[in-house]
């Protein structure tokens, strides 16, 4: 398996209550850089996002009734 260049071998995937606040937190506290966001059909829910902190990627999404 070839891992894409800006990813590490193991990456956490978090389901969080408010993904936008998680982005704000990681930017303020860790100097994270947002590398991807994908919104849901409602235009506000974040169905997938990625931040990078000093070369490590964290993937996450807003919690939903299903997840």
Secondary structure, 3 states (H helix, E strand, C coil): CCCCCCCCCCCCEEEECCHHHHHHHHHHHHCCEEEEEEECCCCCCEEEEEEEECCEEEEEEECCCCC
